[in-house]
Amino acid sequence: MKPIEVDKLPLKGYSVAPYNFVSLPVKAVVRYKHPTYLPAHNDFKNRDGKELLSGTIEYTVEAMTPIMVSNGEDEKNAYFFTNASGEYAIPGNTLRGVIRTNCQILSFSNVINAHEGDDCYSESEIQNSRFLFRDVAGNGSLAKKYRDILDIDNVKRVSRSLKAGYMINENNKYYIEESEKLNDRRNYFRIAELDLRKAADKDIMNDIRFMYKKELRNYEKELKELNKVIANGDKKESRQARGERNRILRMNKDYSYKPYFIEISFSLDPKNVMITKVGPKGRYGKNGYLLSGGFIDGKMSHYVVPAPDPNLGRILISEEDIESYKDDLIMTKKMNKSTETILPGYEFFDLPKRGEVKPVFFINTNRLHFGFTPYLRMFYSKTILDGIAPTYKDAQGISYTDGIFGFINRKFKKGKDLVNYNYKSRVSFEDAVVEGEGIVDKDSTILMLLAEPKPTSYNLYLKQKLNVHKQGLTIYEDDFQIRGIKQYWLKDYVEKLDVEEGNMTFTIHPLKEGTRFKGRIHFRNLEEDELGLLLWALRLEEGCYQSIGLAKPYGFGRVKIKDIRLEIEDLEKKYNEFSFDYTREDELDKYINIYKKEFSKKYLDGENIEDQLPIKEFFHIKKTVISKEDSSWYRYMTLEEFKERKVLPSILEYADNVKKDNEAFNKPRGRQQQKKRKKGHGGGRFTSGNRNDNQFGTSLGDMLEKFNK
């Protein structure tokens, strides 16, 4: 299948994405109150003496678009998984994961699992992360939160809250020691790059990493005049001056620059708050560190952090905050997730090693925030699971899904004590092996970007009111609600990506559409309603598809599960007659209908399960196959679009919006508008990241420079 280029039509009043969310139910359903109620693995009858069901489900997986299930052996090339016999196959664990998620949605199963006290949910399938954020130059609700924490003095134009110091690692416990305060404004000092070149001694120049070439000195007078216009001119004059200044800076940028910190000594003119001399440690009256973080357009600042003040004691950083900081490094692609080692080029942002000391900036008002630049990423006060209703996340007992698929180390009461229980799965999935010869699809062997979901994008991942201005958006504070379980829209095409090869890219080698795989599920000692749920999760409804493997956002891996055959063991024949022909074929609908009827009666007060919002949303996204004509509404946004912070409508709202927008867009229009459509108005390079730029044209660097003056 040849990948297509997706037109990027102008956004309407909402965000677009290749995914959406199935809502969590208000209450989680508990199938078994306690592990002692679960069916035994060594008995063929339940607690009421009724015979349990064992047998096999056979099925075929047909790929409707190219499919890619990686063998995980090569970082730069993803080749399709092969089994021990060298045959292409979809691993049983992959299929198990897909069906298990479907079971969770279709049975209102709790994906958070047991509450272990002190907000601990160690078995939660949604990681209880505490995100970090930074939004200096924006004008939305998050930027307001950021500025409130900084507590900026508008007269002196400095943060009342921000301090500097040193982070120390002692036996893998982290402490902050505050720097000596050398004047009444702050205990760290900004020095502009051109001033630093004048103040620094020759024998330390090679240790300093400058952001610009030394030729920038030739533009010093011009830059000063431009800065005056930026600060005092009208909007038009300021914009023009800023553009000219940034042009000069870009022309002189040193592209080899990397964030750094070095140990120094310095002299300070306290009256004018100016660093006058910088040299090696011990040469001048005060010791400390010189540093500068990542490059941003318009930035010219380096910072001096004086030595710590021994009279101010130290601050212990909690283990939870250290873990949250590491999670943020992983999310922002600075740390390897599996090894927790910093990636090359990002050493500046790493936590100090044991016995090491690093300059740090921090705010310690209502809570501790820390980072290695003055514009540090701050901690939300709440975690993800604070956005889930207690009636769902704190449900006590065992869900349908955990009862079928098993669990380990779940705490339940036994007498007066809490005891760990384990329960073995009653289902097992074989690899689904290719039928015939699997053929690699050369047309869709393409370069991909190692993009991951960005749950920090609160306008997409949290419930929001439609058409709300960005200043009114809900963030991970106060009474927020997460959207639910993420699902990808299904497509009848695969998307061509405009990415350049680099550290974050790899090539996929998928199998062609039309490839078929034969799979089998073995089940043991299931109740009738449990078997019905398993079958429903496998087959779904008429016209539904599933998605498997890599690159689902771009249309890969849409599959149809078909030719399902159910065989039930006849235990009388198997054990009493010693017959080898002891299975009988049975009807799928019989057990699916038993499940639907029992679930509605026991847990929904007789209401039809198919009328519940999560079920409606789930089947809508599984039945809707996006065509090329609608592709613009089911893609990742460009950076410029993302900055608008528009809300993502729910699954069912989305359908109505797209229908209206398509009708409006396809109305007769003038030649110029038709030309725009042909070209794909609103385009741009692929991105899936979360940025904090100002939509009105003020660069983040400009804001940072103003803040520090």
KOLVEXMI-239738 format. One record per residue (C-alpha): residue in three letters; y, z, x. Coordinates in pm, whole numbers, plus 32768, in hexadecimal, padded with zeros to 4 digits. Layout:
% residues N
ALAYZX/...
***
This chain:
% residues 709
MET800080008000/LYS81497F978098/PRO824C80AF809D/ILE838F80667FE3/GLU84F780BF802D/VAL857E81A47F20/ASP86D9815A7E9A/LYS87C082867EA4/LEU888C82687D68/PRO89B583527D34/LEU895984B07CC3/LYS89BC85167B66/GLY89FA86807B0B/TYR88BC87067BAD/SER87EB87037CE9/VAL86BB86267D19/ALA857986787DD2/PRO841285F87DFA/TYR839787467D71/ASN83D6883C7C5A/PHE8351898D7BE9/VAL825D8A017ADF/SER82EE8B3F7A4B/LEU823B8C887A79/PRO81CF8D287930/VAL82868E6078C0/LYS81448F2A78E0/ALA80178EF879C1/VAL7EC58EF57915/VAL7DBB8FEC7987/ARG7C538F77794A/TYR7BA890AA79E0/LYS7C45920479EA/HIS7B7F927C7B17/PRO7A8591EF7C15/THR796E92B17B6B/TYR799891CB7A3C/LEU7958908E7B08/PRO78068FDE7AE7/ALA770E90437BF5/HIS769F8F347CE6/ASN75338FA17CD6/ASP75108FAD7B5A/PHE75088E887A69/LYS75978F4F7946/ASN76E98FEB7907/ARG7731915578A5/ASP76E791037738/GLY7594906A778A/LYS76098F047750/GLU75808DF87839/LEU76788D76793A/LEU76978C0A799F/SER763A8B6B7AEB/GLY762B89FE7B4D/THR76DA88D67BEB/ILE780687F87BA0/GLU7806869B7C36/TYR793F85C57C37/THR79EE849C7CD6/VAL7B47849F7D75/GLU7BF1834B7D6C/ALA7D2E83187E39/MET7E3682657D69/THR7F2682567E93/PRO7ED8826A800A/ILE7E4783C1805B/MET7E6A84928198/VAL7DA085D181D5/SER7DD286228344/ASN7CC786918439/GLY7DD6876084E5/GLU7D6A86FC8643/ASP7E9E863D86BD/GLU800686B7869E/LYS809F855A86AE/ASN7F9A849B85E3/ALA7EF68509849F/TYR7DA084678474/PHE7CC684948341/PHE7BCB85B18344/THR7A61855E8396/ASN792F8639835B/ALA781A86918452/SER7778853E840E/GLY78B884838465/GLU78FC841E82FB/TYR7A55842D8261/ALA7A6485538173/ILE7B51863980B8/PRO7AFA87988130/GLY7A718887802D/ASN7B8489818081/THR7C8F887E802D/LEU7BF6883C7ED8/ARG7BC089AD7EA0/GLY7D3389EB7EDE/VAL7D9F88E17DE3/ILE7CB6895C7CCF/ARG7D068AC87D14/THR7E7C8A887CE8/ASN7E3489CF7BA2/CYS7D648AF77B2C/GLN7E818BE67B7B/ILE7F758B1E7AA8/LEU7E858ADF7988/SER7E1C8C4E796F/PHE7F6A8CFE79B0/SER7EC68D9C7AE1/ASN7F988E827BB9/VAL7FE08DD97D09/ILE80818F177D90/ASN7F4A8FF17D6F/ALA7F4691657DAB/HIS807E92397DD1/GLU8038932D7EEC/GLY817194027ECD/ASP82BF93F57F89/ASP82F0928B7F1A/CYS81B992277FDF/TYR80F690FB7F5B/SER802390A5808B/GLU7F388FBF7FC8/SER804F8EFC7F1D/GLU80308D827F28/ILE81AB8D717F1D/GLN82248E048066/ASN83118F228023/SER84188EA08113/ARG85778F23813E/PHE86458DEF818A/LEU87708DD58271/PHE88A28D09821D/ARG89E98C8982AF/ASP8AFC8BD381F3/VAL8C4C8BE482A4/ALA8D018AAE822B/GLY8C7A8A8280CB/ASN8D208AD77F82/GLY8BF18B487EBA/SER8B578C947E5B/LEU8A9F8CB67FA8/ALA8BDB8C7A8075/LYS8C8B8D897FAD/LYS8B6C8E787FF7/TYR8B7F8E21816A/ARG8CF58E58817D/ASP8CDA8FA080BE/ILE8BE6902781C2/LEU8CC48FB182E2/ASP8DEC9060823B/ILE8EF68F8382DB/ASP904F90108320/ASN91308EF382AB/VAL92558F69837F/LYS919F8F9484CC/ARG90A08E8B8465/VAL8F798F4F84EB/SER8E488FEE844C/ARG8E6B9161840F/SER8CF09183840C/LEU8C7690B48533/LYS8C2391658677/ALA8B7A910887BD/GLY8A7D91BA8893/TYR892D9193893A/MET87D0917588AA/ILE86C8922B8972/ASN854D920A8958/GLU849D934F89AE/ASN832493398977/ASN835F922E886B/LYS844F930B87AB/TYR85AA92768795/TYR86F2933487B4/ILE886392D687B7/GLU895B9382889E/GLU8AC693478840/SER8BBD92BA893F/GLU8CEB937589BF/LYS8E22933688EC/LEU8F3892C889D8/ASN904C929D88D4/ASP909592ED8767/ARG901991A086DE/ARG8EB091718747/ASN8DB091B58855/TYR8D76904888B1/PHE8E698F3A8921/ARG8E8B8DC888E4/ILE8EF28CE089FF/ALA8F348B6F89BD/GLU8E808A7A8A9F/LEU8FBA89F28B46/ASP902E8B568B8F/LEU8ED58BB08C13/ARG8EE68A948D11/LYS902B8B2D8D91/ALA8FB28C978D90/ALA8E588C668E29/ASP8E268C8B8F9F/LYS8D978B609058/ASP8C568C1390B9/ILE8BF98C518F4C/MET8C568AFB8EBF/ASN8AF78A6E8EEF/ASP8A628B8A8E20/ILE8B438B478CF5/ARG8AD88A3D8BFD/PHE8C0989808B87/MET8C0888C28A3E/TYR8CF887B88ABB/LYS8D2D86F58BFA/LYS8E3B87708CE6/GLU8F0A863A8C8E/LEU8F6386EA8B49/ARG9072879A8C17/ASN913686538C0D/TYR916186808A94/GLU91CA87EE8A99/LYS933387B88A2C/GLU92CE86BE8922/LEU91C787AB8896/LYS92C588C88881/GLU93B487ED87BB/LEU929E877B86D4/ASN923488E58698/LYS9398893A8632/VAL939788208533/ILE9240888A84B2/ALA92BF89EE8480/ASN941A89A183F4/GLY9420883E836D/ASP93E787CC8208/LYS928C87618196/LYS92AF85F781FF/GLU9344864D8353/SER923C87588393/ARG9121866B8338/GLN91A5855A841D/ALA91DD8650853D/ARG908286E28511/GLY8FE98587851B/GLU90A48531865A/ARG9049867C86FE/ASN8ED8865186AA/ARG8EE484EC8730/ILE8F65856F8880/LEU8E5C86818887/ARG8D3F85938833/MET8DB584A48941/ASN8D9F85BD8A43/LYS8C67866D89C4/ASP8B6186CE8AC7/TYR8A1886728A1E/SER894E87418B17/TYR89E888858A91/LYS88FC89968A17/PRO89468AF88997/TYR894F8BF68AB0/PHE89A58D598B1C/ILE89EB8DD38C7E/GLU8A478F218D1A/ILE8BB08F318D95/SER8CD890108DE8/PHE8E338FD38D5A/SER8F9E903F8D4A/LEU904E906F8BFD/ASP91BB90628B99/PRO919E915D8A7A/LYS92FE912489F9/ASN92C58FB289B6/VAL914E8FDD8980/MET91048EDA8A8B/ILE8FF48EB78B92/THR90AD8E6A8CD5/LYS8F968E598DD8/VAL8E1C8E1F8DCA/GLY8D378E4A8EF5/PRO8BE18EC98F65/LYS8B7390268EFF/GLY8C30913C8FB5/ARG8D58906D902C/TYR8E5290CF8F20/GLY8E9E920F8E62/LYS8DB491DB8D39/ASN8C4D91618D29/GLY8BA990AD8C07/TYR8B198F618B98/LEU8BAF8E088B5A/LEU8B068D348A4F/SER8B228C1A8957/GLY8A328BAD8847/GLY89D68A5E87B2/PHE8ACB893D87B5/ILE8B8A88EB8675/ASP8C8F87D88650/GLY8DE48867869C/LYS8D65899E874D/MET8E088A098895/SER8DB38B7D88A4/HIS8CFA8C4A89A6/TYR8CDD8DC58983/VAL8CEC8EF08A6B/VAL8C2790298A07/PRO8C8391648AD0/ALA8B7992558B51/PRO8AED93538A58/ASP8B9F949A8A10/PRO8AA895B68A61/ASN8B5A96A18970/LEU8B0995D38839/GLY899096028834/ARG88A194F387BE/ILE882E94548679/LEU86BB941E8632/ILE866E92CC8591/SER856192E98485/GLU8416923384B1/GLU845291858364/ASP859D90F483E0/ILE84FB90828525/GLU83EB8FCE845D/SER84F28F358377/TYR85B28EB884A7/LYS84728E188531/ASP842D8D7983DE/ASP85898CE583E8/LEU854D8C578545/ILE84118BB284BF/MET84C38B2E838B/THR85E18A9F845B/LYS84E789F8854A/LYS85348AD08678/MET83E58B84868E/ASN82798B18867E/LYS81E28BA88542/SER80808BDF85C2/THR80D38C6F871A/GLU822A8D0986D0/THR82AB8C788817/ILE84098BE9882C/LEU841C8A6C883D/PRO84B689C48971/GLY863189B4895F/TYR86538AE08877/GLU861E8BFC8970/PHE87828C77892F/PHE87198CE787CF/ASP85D98D9B8836/LEU85B58F128823/PRO85C08FBE8978/LYS84738FE78A29/ARG83F491428A7F/GLY84EC91E88B6C/GLU85EB90CF8B3B/VAL875490FA8AC4/LYS881C8FF18A03/PRO89818FEC897F/VAL89828FFD8802/PHE8A7A8FFB86E1/PHE8A4090DC85B7/ILE8ACC916E8476/ASN8A5B92CA8412/THR8B05932082C9/ASN8A2993298191/ARG890A92A38264/LEU88CD921F83C2/HIS890190AC8407/PHE88D190238567/GLY88D28EDB8624/PHE892C8E408772/THR8A738D978707/PRO8BA18E23864D/TYR8B448D498522/LEU89F78DF284FC/ARG89048DAC83E4/MET89078ED582F8/PHE87F08F7C8236/TYR87E08F6B80BD/SER87BB90C58027/LYS869490557F53/THR85478FAC7F9A/ILE84A28E897EE4/LEU83BD8F657E14/ASP84EB901C7D88/GLY851C8EDC7CC0/ILE83D58F047BFE/ALA83B68FD27AC0/PRO82ED91187AEA/THR821D90B979B8/TYR81968F9B7A89/LYS818890187BEF/ASP8118917C7BA7/ALA7FFD91297AB7/GLN7EDB92137B05/GLY7D7F917D7B05/ILE7CCD903C7B65/SER7D3C8EE47AF1/TYR7C5D8DC57A82/THR7C998D187BD0/ASP7C458E437CAC/GLY7B158E8B7BD5/ILE7A908D2A7C0F/PHE7B038CE87D77/GLY7ADA8E4A7DFC/PHE7BBD8F2E7EC7/ILE7BBC901C7FF1/ASN7C5C916E8035/ARG7CEB91A67EDC/LYS7D4193117E90/PHE7CC193AB7D4C/LYS7C9295107CDB/LYS7B4395BA7D05/GLY7B6797137C77/LYS7CA9979B7D09/ASP7CA096BD7E3F/LEU7D1295597E85/VAL7BED94947F11/ASN7BDA93357FA8/TYR7AFC92477EE1/ASN7A7590F17F43/TYR79DB8FF57E56/LYS79288EB77EC2/SER79868D6A7E26/ARG78A68CE77D11/VAL78FC8B7C7D60/SER78CB8AA97E99/PHE7958894E7EE0/GLU78A488467FAD/ASP796A87468072/ALA79B086127F9F/VAL791C84F88071/VAL79A08394806A/GLU78D982937FA4/GLY78A581528066/GLU7987810C818C/GLY7AD581BD81A6/ILE7BE280D08222/VAL7D1F814482CF/ASP7E5180B28224/LYS7F1B8012833B/ASP803B7FC2824F/SER807A81338207/THR803781AF8368/ILE8197822F8398/LEU826B832C8453/MET82A38472839A/LEU8388859B83CB/LEU82F986FB83E8/ALA83C9877582C3/GLU837D88B6820B/PRO83F9894680C1/LYS854B89F380D5/PRO853D8B197FE4/THR868D8B8A8071/SER871F8A6F7F9B/TYR87708B587E7D/ASN87FC8A457D9D/LEU86A189A67D9B/TYR85B18ACD7DB9/LEU86578BC97CCF/LYS868E8BB17B59/GLN87F08B3C7B18/LYS88C38ADA79EF/LEU88F5896379DF/ASN8A5188DA7A2B/VAL8AC28A217ACC/HIS8BC28A027BE4/LYS8B438A5D7D3F/GLN8C158B9B7D39/GLY8B458C157C14/LEU89F08BC77CA5/THR88EE8CDC7CB6/ILE88848D3D7E17/TYR877A8E307E98/GLU88478F587E1F/ASP886D901F7CDC/ASP87968FA17BB9/PHE87048E5A7C34/GLN85BE8DB17BC9/ILE84E88CC57C95/ARG84928B7B7BF1/GLY83168B957C01/ILE81F58AD87CA3/LYS825A899D7D5E/GLN81BB88537CF7/TYR820486F17D71/TRP825485CD7C8E/LEU814A84BD7C8F/LYS81AC83597CEB/ASP812081FA7CCF/TYR81B8819A7E1F/VAL81D8822C7F7C/GLU832E82588017/LYS83A481C3815E/LEU845C82C48233/ASP8583827F8313/VAL8533836F8430/GLU8543834E85A8/GLU842A83C38689/GLY8461851D871C/ASN83D0867A8747/MET83BB86B185CF/THR831085698576/PHE81A884F38565/THR80ED83BE84EC/ILE7FFC83C783C5/HIS7ECD82E183AC/PRO7E6A82F3823C/LEU7D4582538188/LYS7D8B813E808E/GLU7DC7816C7F1C/GLY7C8581347E5B/THR7BB982047F51/ARG7ABB82DA7E96/PHE7A1C84247EF8/LYS78F284D67E60/GLY790886507E42/ARG784487767DB8/ILE789288DA7D4B/HIS778589E47D33/PHE77C48B097C48/ARG77008C477C0E/ASN770A8D537B01/LEU783E8CD77A47/GLU789A8D3D78E6/GLU78C58C1F77EF/ASP7A418C3D77EA/GLU7A4D8C487968/LEU79818B07797F/GLY7A6D8A6E787E/LEU7B9C8AC57953/LEU7AF88A347A8C/LEU7AA788EE79D9/TRP7C0488D67941/ALA7CA4890D7A96/LEU7BCB87F57B26/ARG7BEC86F27A11/LEU7D3F874E797C/GLU7DA586857848/GLU7D8F851477F6/GLY7E7E844978CF/CYS7EAB855779D7/TYR7E9885307B50/GLN7E8686227C73/SER7F1F86187DD0/ILE7E64865B7F14/GLY7EB9865C8086/LEU7FEF86108154/ALA8131855A80F4/LYS811E85AA7F80/PRO829E859F7F5F/TYR8292842E7FBE/GLY818083C27ECD/PHE804B83E97FA9/GLY7F1184907F26/ARG7F2784527DAC/VAL7DBE84637D3A/LYS7CF4844E7BFA/ILE7BCC85397BD3/LYS7ACF84887AF9/ASP795E845C7AA8/ILE793485D57A89/ARG77CF863F7A46/LEU776F87A579EA/GLU761088297A21/ILE75AC898779AF/GLU747B8A3D7A34/ASP736E8A9D7936/LEU73088BF179C5/GLU71CD8C0478EE/LYS714C8AC2798B/LYS71C68B1A7AE5/TYR71278C717B03/ASN70168C8E79FA/GLU6F878B2D79F1/PHE6FC08AE37B65/SER7040898A7B00/PHE710788B47BF2/ASP71AB88077ACA/TYR726F89357A51/THR73CE88A77A18/ARG7462881178DD/GLU759B874178BC/ASP76A587DD77E1/GLU77F4877F7746/LEU793C87CF77F3/ASP7A0687ED76B3/LYS791D88F6762A/TYR797A89EF7739/ILE7AE68983775A/ASN7B1689C075E5/ILE7A6B8B157600/TYR7B648B74770F/LYS7C968AFA7650/LYS7C298BAA7510/GLU7BD38CF775B8/PHE7D0E8CF7768D/SER7DED8CB57563/LYS7D458DC27494/LYS7D348ED5759E/TYR7E778EA4765F/LEU7F698DD97587/ASP7F408E7D742F/GLY7EA58D3E73AB/GLU7FB08C51742E/ASN7F2C8B0C74BF/ILE7F1D8B18763C/GLU7F8D89AC7649/ASP80D58A0B759D/GLN81398AFC76B4/LEU82588A8D7797/PRO819C8AA178E7/ILE807F89CF7857/LYS816C88CC77C4/GLU822488AF7910/PHE80E1889879D7/PHE804E877E7909/HIS819786C478F8/ILE81B086B27A74/LYS803E86557A8D/LYS8060853C798B/THR81AB84A979FE/VAL817E83937AFF/ILE82C983277B95/SER830881B37BB9/LYS83E1810A7CC0/GLU84F180D57BBC/ASP8518824E7B94/SER84E182A47D03/SER864B83077D47/TRP862984387C65/TYR84EF84BB7D16/ARG854C84B97E87/TYR85DD859E7F8E/MET875785A37F88/THR88398528809D/LEU89038629815E/GLU8A4285CF80A3/GLU899285F77F54/PHE88F5873E7FBD/LYS8A4887D28012/GLU8AB087B27EA5/ARG89C088D07E4E/LYS896B88457CF7/VAL885E88EC7C27/LEU86FB88647C0A/PRO869C884B7A97/SER854B88D17A25/ILE842287E779FA/LEU845C87AA7886/GLU85D9879878A7/TYR85AC869E79BF/ALA84FE859E78E5/ASP861F859677EC/ASN8727857C78FD/VAL867A845E79B2/LYS864C839D786E/LYS87C083BB781B/ASP882C8362797D/ASN874B8231798C/GLU87D281B5783F/ALA893781EB78B8/PHE88F581477A07/ASN884F80147973/LYS896F7FC77886/PRO8A247E7C78CB/ARG8B2B7EAC79DC/GLY8C207DE87AB0/ARG8BC77D2A7BEC/GLN8C447E377CDC/GLN8B6D7F437C37/GLN8A3D7E5E7C3D/LYS8A737E237DB2/LYS8A807F9B7DE8/ARG89357FC67D35/LYS88907EB77E03/LYS88FC7F607F44/GLY888A80B77ED4/HIS89CF81777EB4/GLY89D182DA7F39/GLY88D48296804C/GLY88AB8337819D/ARG879D83A3828C/PHE867C84768215/THR86AE85ED8219/SER860087198183/GLY86CA8828822D/ASN87BC893181B9/ARG891C890E8248/ASN8A5C89D1821B/ASP8B6D88CA8240/ASN8CAF88B9817A/GLN8CB9879C807F/PHE8E34878480A0/GLY8E2D87098207/THR8E82884382CD/SER8D82885E83E3/LEU8CC589A28418/GLY8D4E89A6857A/ASP8EB489A484F6/MET8E6D8ACF841A/LEU8DCD8B908536/GLU8EF38B4D8620/LYS8FED8BC6851B/PHE8F248CFE84D8/ASN8F278D618646/LYS90978D308694/
***
